[in-house]
Amino acid sequence: MATLHHHDTPFVQPLHRRPRHRARRALVLAGLVAGALLATPEAAAAPGQRVAEARSAHDAAKAEVAAIAARVQSAEETLQRMTIEAEAASGEALAARAALQAAQTEAQETARELAAVRAAVERTQDDVSTIGREAYMGTSQEAFGDVALLLDANSPTELLQQAATLEVLGDERTEVLEELQAAEAREERLDRAARAAVEERDRLAAVATEAEAAANAQLAAAQSTFDAASAEKAALDAQLREAEIRLLGLQGARNPADTWASQQAAAATVNTLSAAGGAIAPTSGRVTSCYGTRWGTLHAGIDIAAPIGTPVYTPEDGVVLQAGAASGFGLAVAVQHGDGTITLYGHVNQMFVSAGQVVTAGQQIAEVGNRGQSTGPHLHFETHTGGLYANRVNPVPWLTARGISLGGGC
């Protein structure tokens, strides 16, 4: 996992500095926009002059928005970097915990097998005692000394050694003791291996949790910077919108507001998720982030921006492996499909399925949310192979093979 470096984090200049300068600049800009908006057709200025004034107000607003947009972009880049690192740390923590659970399951199975072997040991010891009693009842005093020596053995290994020397055990009982000896050795090895695996998974879980906490701290700082820049940009965006609508009206648009909205909608169709030929996309929205390494950290899925509450579907039949809290994802659902691939849906607002439930293609399993480490409402979609969190691969080939397009994104 990537190491966080404070010195190379591109934080923008704190927005609380130079408030008076920004206030004066905002007042000037507001005056320009208001003057253009309040100008009436009855004014003495010629139509060409009114257009020029509107364009001037528009250009001033656009220049101001461009300046703040640059700061917002820098803050957003920092936030995205911190989000990816926090998300990666969360994924590692979840993977470590999944491995830990597997190790604990293995240890429990080993314990059950060991208990069975110990029961077999007791039965074999009873058999040996029976051999001794039978030998005692049917042997001479000299032979009895040999049997007594056999019964004094402290372990199956010692018993075999003495029995081989005295030649008092039959082939069948010798085979049983040899199998028992091998089983005990095997169980001892398995027990050591299971304990070592649990210790290693505990260590990995602790490391991953610590890294996740550090990434989350960085994320909180980046989020604060981003929120302040975004608030300032939102106010300027509103001014720019009014200036652009007025300019469209002066340029002859019959319904400037509708024309402006149509232009914005057309621009928003880029990289929009879609499905063809009966395919079912995980959700509807615009792809904002692809699978791949950025800033030295792997973003192990794709992000699809959509409003909170947008339905999330499973593209294929499958079985729900997990549905619940998932570290940096807030809430997540994982579904295993017929080809063995596991699809994961993170940051969901709420879930409509539970672990162990069978789901069918097109069934709504959740809705888009903004939980966990998230820069805004979106679905984080991953594909895993070889087990949950075992191998997090690029989801694009899996989606493309099922007729799901990312609209040019990724």
C-alpha positions as a printed Julia matrix, in Angstrom:
410×3 Matrix{Float64}:
   0.0     0.0     0.0
   1.19    3.48   -0.77
   2.75    5.51    2.03
   1.27    8.9     2.72
   3.73   11.77    2.32
   2.74   15.07    3.81
   5.31   17.03    1.86
   4.04   16.1    -1.57
   0.33   16.53   -0.89
  -0.9    19.33   -3.16
  -3.05   21.16   -0.62
  -4.37   24.46   -1.87
  -3.79   27.73   -0.05
  -6.2    27.94    2.94
  -9.32   29.74    1.87
  -9.65   31.81    5.05
  -6.77   34.06    4.0
  -7.32   37.44    2.34
 -11.1    37.57    3.07
 -11.31   41.3     2.49
  -9.73   41.04   -0.95
 -12.15   38.31   -1.96
 -15.08   40.26   -0.51
 -14.2    43.36   -2.52
 -13.72   41.25   -5.66
 -17.07   39.52   -5.09
 -18.81   42.89   -4.63
 -17.34   44.2    -7.85
 -18.35   41.02   -9.68
 -21.84   41.14   -8.17
 -22.16   44.74   -9.28
 -21.21   43.88  -12.85
 -23.61   40.96  -13.01
 -26.43   42.88  -11.29
 -25.94   45.84  -13.58
 -26.22   43.6   -16.61
 -29.23   41.75  -15.2
 -31.1    44.92  -14.14
 -30.58   46.77  -17.41
 -33.98   47.35  -19.03
 -34.91   47.52  -22.72
 -35.96   51.12  -22.14
 -32.44   52.17  -21.29
 -30.8    54.64  -23.61
 -28.09   52.18  -24.6
 -28.44   50.61  -28.03
 -29.13   46.83  -28.32
 -25.53   46.22  -29.39
 -24.3    48.02  -26.3
 -26.58   45.93  -24.07
 -25.19   42.76  -25.6
 -21.67   44.05  -25.08
 -22.43   44.87  -21.45
 -23.98   41.45  -20.89
 -21.0    39.8   -22.5
 -18.66   41.87  -20.31
 -20.54   40.79  -17.19
 -20.5    37.21  -18.42
 -16.77   37.31  -19.14
 -16.04   38.81  -15.72
 -18.06   36.1   -14.0
 -16.46   33.42  -16.15
 -12.96   34.68  -15.33
 -13.74   34.71  -11.63
 -15.19   31.2   -11.77
 -12.13   29.98  -13.7
  -9.86   31.32  -10.98
 -11.75   29.65   -8.16
 -12.2    26.5   -10.27
  -8.43   26.14  -10.41
  -8.29   26.18   -6.62
 -11.19   23.77   -6.39
  -9.5    21.42   -8.86
  -6.35   21.4    -6.76
  -8.36   20.74   -3.61
 -10.39   18.06   -5.38
  -7.25   16.34   -6.63
  -5.9    16.26   -3.1
  -9.2    14.9    -1.85
  -9.29   12.23   -4.55
  -5.77   11.18   -3.7
  -6.58   10.91    0.0
  -9.82    9.09   -0.81
  -8.03    6.53   -2.98
  -5.4     5.92   -0.31
  -8.04    5.62    2.41
 -10.1     3.29    0.2
  -7.02    1.17   -0.56
  -6.2     0.96    3.14
  -9.79   -0.07    3.82
  -9.57   -2.78    1.16
  -6.39   -4.14    2.69
  -7.99   -4.15    6.12
 -11.0    -6.03    4.78
  -8.73   -8.49    2.96
  -6.68   -9.07    6.11
  -9.81   -9.7     8.13
 -11.13  -12.1     5.5
  -7.83  -14.0     5.64
  -7.97  -13.95    9.43
 -11.44  -15.45    9.38
 -10.2   -18.2     7.04
  -7.28  -18.92    9.36
  -9.61  -19.08   12.35
 -11.87  -21.5    10.51
  -8.87  -23.66    9.67
  -7.74  -23.6    13.28
 -11.21  -24.69   14.43
 -11.22  -27.57   11.96
  -7.77  -28.57   13.16
  -8.98  -28.53   16.76
 -11.91  -30.81   15.88
  -9.63  -33.19   14.02
  -7.2   -33.18   16.94
 -10.02  -34.06   19.33
 -10.92  -37.01   17.11
  -7.31  -38.18   17.1
  -7.11  -37.94   20.88
 -10.22  -40.12   21.11
  -8.5   -42.62   18.82
  -5.45  -42.53   21.07
  -7.58  -43.44   24.06
  -9.21  -46.3    22.16
  -5.79  -47.58   21.05
  -4.53  -47.39   24.62
  -7.5   -49.5    25.66
  -6.6   -52.0    22.95
  -3.04  -52.13   24.25
  -4.31  -52.74   27.77
  -6.43  -55.57   26.42
  -3.37  -57.03   24.7
  -1.53  -56.85   27.99
  -4.27  -58.58   29.96
  -4.57  -61.33   27.36
  -0.83  -61.81   27.35
  -0.73  -61.86   31.15
  -3.43  -64.5    31.37
  -1.87  -66.77   28.76
   1.86  -66.4    29.19
   4.58  -67.68   31.45
   6.23  -65.62   34.15
   9.11  -64.86   31.79
   6.77  -63.62   29.07
   4.86  -61.54   31.63
   7.95  -59.42   32.21
   8.0   -58.53   28.53
   4.31  -57.54   28.57
   4.82  -55.4    31.65
   7.64  -53.61   29.85
   5.29  -53.03   26.9
   2.56  -51.59   29.1
   5.03  -49.16   30.67
   5.5   -47.36   27.31
   4.76  -43.6    27.54
   3.85  -42.92   23.9
   2.88  -44.69   20.68
   6.42  -44.2    19.41
   7.95  -45.82   22.5
   5.33  -48.56   22.37
   6.2   -49.36   18.76
   9.9   -49.42   19.56
   9.45  -51.81   22.48
   6.91  -53.93   20.63
   9.3   -54.29   17.71
  11.98  -55.44   20.15
   9.73  -57.85   22.02
   7.74  -58.94   18.95
   4.52  -59.17   20.98
   2.16  -57.07   18.77
   0.43  -58.41   15.71
   0.66  -56.76   12.3
  -2.81  -55.24   12.57
  -2.19  -53.48   15.87
   1.24  -52.36   14.72
  -0.36  -50.72   11.69
  -2.9   -48.94   13.9
  -0.17  -47.55   16.1
   1.87  -46.41   13.1
  -1.15  -44.59   11.67
  -1.76  -43.0    15.03
   1.83  -41.86   15.24
   1.62  -40.27   11.78
  -1.69  -38.6    12.59
  -0.33  -37.07   15.79
   2.69  -35.71   13.91
   0.43  -34.29   11.21
  -1.87  -32.65   13.72
   1.09  -31.09   15.48
   2.28  -29.58   12.2
  -1.19  -28.32   11.31
  -1.65  -26.83   14.74
   1.64  -24.9    14.49
   0.78  -23.73   10.97
  -2.68  -22.55   11.99
  -1.31  -20.64   14.97
   1.31  -18.99   12.77
  -1.35  -18.08   10.21
  -3.54  -16.48   12.86
  -0.61  -14.48   14.2
   0.29  -13.28   10.69
  -3.31  -12.31    9.89
  -3.55  -10.44   13.2
  -0.4    -8.55   12.33
  -1.65   -7.7     8.85
  -5.01   -6.58   10.22
  -3.29   -4.27   12.72
  -1.04   -2.79   10.03
  -3.95   -2.25    7.67
  -6.08   -0.66   10.39
  -3.27    1.7    11.35
  -2.74    2.71    7.72
  -6.47    3.23    7.29
  -6.59    5.54   10.31
  -3.68    7.61    8.97
  -5.31    7.86    5.55
  -8.6     8.89    7.12
  -6.87   11.69    9.04
  -5.39   13.0     5.79
  -8.77   12.65    4.14
 -10.48   14.75    6.82
  -8.01   17.61    6.28
  -8.41   17.41    2.52
 -12.19   17.31    2.86
 -12.19   20.55    4.86
 -10.15   22.35    2.2
 -12.33   20.97   -0.57
 -15.59   21.93    1.15
 -14.5    25.55    1.6
 -13.39   25.86   -2.03
 -16.55   24.18   -3.27
 -18.79   26.57   -1.3
 -17.07   29.59   -2.82
 -17.28   28.09   -6.3
 -20.99   27.3    -5.88
 -21.77   30.98   -5.25
 -19.77   32.04   -8.3
 -21.33   29.3   -10.42
 -24.76   30.75   -9.66
 -23.61   34.18  -10.82
 -22.1    32.66  -13.96
 -25.33   30.82  -14.7
 -27.36   34.04  -14.57
 -24.84   35.82  -16.78
 -24.87   33.0   -19.35
 -28.67   32.86  -19.44
 -28.94   36.64  -19.97
 -26.35   36.49  -22.74
 -28.28   33.67  -24.48
 -31.42   35.81  -24.32
 -29.71   38.81  -25.83
 -28.3    36.56  -28.54
 -31.83   35.57  -29.6
 -32.66   32.4   -27.62
 -36.45   32.16  -27.15
 -36.16   30.47  -23.75
 -32.65   31.21  -22.43
 -33.03   29.19  -19.22
 -34.15   26.04  -21.09
 -31.41   26.51  -23.68
 -28.8    26.78  -20.93
 -30.18   23.66  -19.18
 -30.07   21.72  -22.46
 -26.44   22.72  -23.02
 -25.52   21.54  -19.52
 -27.38   18.25  -19.96
 -25.57   17.56  -23.24
 -22.22   18.12  -21.56
 -23.18   15.73  -18.74
 -23.79   12.77  -21.07
 -20.06   12.12  -21.49
 -18.87    8.86  -19.85
 -22.41    7.83  -18.9
 -22.89    4.15  -18.06
 -25.23    2.31  -20.42
 -26.31   -1.24  -21.31
 -27.42   -2.84  -24.58
 -28.98   -6.08  -25.77
 -30.83   -6.82  -22.54
 -27.74   -6.25  -20.37
 -28.25   -4.72  -16.94
 -25.84   -2.04  -15.69
 -25.0    -1.92  -11.95
 -26.57    1.56  -11.78
 -27.16    4.66  -13.91
 -24.78    7.59  -13.81
 -21.51    9.01  -15.04
 -18.14    7.28  -14.66
 -15.87    9.62  -12.72
 -12.94    7.39  -11.8
 -11.4     4.31  -13.44
  -9.51    1.25  -12.24
  -5.76    1.79  -12.04
  -2.85    3.19  -10.09
  -2.75    6.89   -9.31
  -0.33    8.65   -6.97
   1.26    5.27   -6.31
  -1.97    3.71   -4.99
  -4.29    1.27   -6.72
  -7.89    2.4    -7.2
  -9.32   -1.12   -7.36
 -12.64   -0.33   -9.03
 -14.65    2.23  -10.98
 -16.72    5.07   -9.53
 -20.13    5.96  -10.96
 -21.55    9.3    -9.81
 -25.31    9.32   -9.22
 -27.79   10.91   -6.79
 -28.36    9.26   -3.42
 -31.15    6.7    -3.74
 -30.37    5.72   -7.34
 -31.08    1.96   -7.62
 -28.15   -0.48   -7.66
 -28.71   -3.78   -9.51
 -26.85   -7.06   -9.86
 -26.0    -7.58  -13.56
 -26.18  -11.38  -13.25
 -27.63  -14.12  -11.06
 -25.62  -14.91   -7.97
 -25.4   -15.44   -4.23
 -24.83  -12.63   -1.73
 -21.58  -13.27    0.15
 -21.64  -10.17    2.34
 -24.02   -7.29    3.0
 -23.2    -4.84    5.74
 -20.54   -2.59    7.22
 -17.32   -2.6     5.2
 -14.68   -0.29    6.65
 -13.9     2.57    4.23
 -16.83    1.63    1.97
 -19.31    2.41    4.75
 -21.8    -0.2     3.6
 -21.12   -2.71    0.84
 -22.7    -5.71   -0.87
 -20.69   -8.56   -2.42
 -22.29  -11.02   -4.88
 -20.67  -14.17   -6.29
 -21.75  -15.13   -9.83
 -21.76  -18.39  -11.76
 -18.34  -17.85  -13.31
 -16.81  -17.42   -9.84
 -16.41  -13.65  -10.18
 -17.42  -11.61   -7.16
 -18.87   -8.13   -7.73
 -18.65   -5.59   -4.92
 -20.85   -2.49   -4.52
 -19.46    0.1    -2.08
 -20.62    3.34   -0.39
 -24.28    2.28   -0.75
 -26.92    4.17    1.2
 -28.97    1.12    2.15
 -29.15   -2.56    1.19
 -32.08   -4.77    0.26
 -30.39   -8.19    0.49
 -28.59  -10.24    3.12
 -25.69  -12.71    3.18
 -26.6   -16.11    1.74
 -29.51  -14.78   -0.33
 -29.88  -15.9    -3.95
 -30.35  -12.93   -6.33
 -31.34  -12.76   -9.99
 -30.08  -10.53  -12.81
 -31.69   -7.1   -12.63
 -32.71   -7.41   -8.99
 -32.2    -4.25   -6.93
 -29.75   -5.06   -4.17
 -29.0    -1.56   -2.84
 -29.13    2.15   -3.62
 -26.37    4.66   -4.3
 -25.09    6.46   -1.22
 -22.29    8.56    0.18
 -21.15    6.47    3.15
 -17.58    5.79    4.22
 -14.64    7.52    2.52
 -16.49    9.27   -0.28
 -16.16   12.58   -2.15
 -19.84   12.64   -3.04
 -22.74   10.32   -3.91
 -21.46    7.5    -6.11
 -21.25    3.73   -6.5
 -17.82    2.11   -6.16
 -17.89   -1.1    -8.25
 -15.21   -3.84   -8.06
 -14.69   -7.36   -9.44
 -12.76   -9.99   -7.44
 -11.49  -13.39   -8.58
 -10.29  -16.32   -6.49
 -12.29  -15.22   -3.45
 -13.5   -12.03   -1.79
 -10.66   -9.45   -1.8
  -8.26  -12.15   -3.04
  -7.59  -10.58   -6.46
  -9.24   -7.25   -7.27
  -9.16   -7.0   -11.07
 -10.22   -4.36  -13.59
 -14.04   -4.52  -13.86
 -14.15   -3.17  -17.44
 -13.63   -6.53  -19.27
 -16.29   -8.23  -17.13
 -18.78   -5.42  -17.77
 -17.96   -5.14  -21.49
 -18.45   -8.9   -21.98
 -21.98   -8.45  -20.65
 -22.91   -5.55  -22.94
 -22.33   -2.78  -20.4
 -20.58    0.34  -21.73
 -18.83    3.05  -19.74
 -19.66    5.68  -22.36
 -16.08    6.31  -23.35
 -14.77    6.44  -19.81
 -11.96    4.1   -18.73
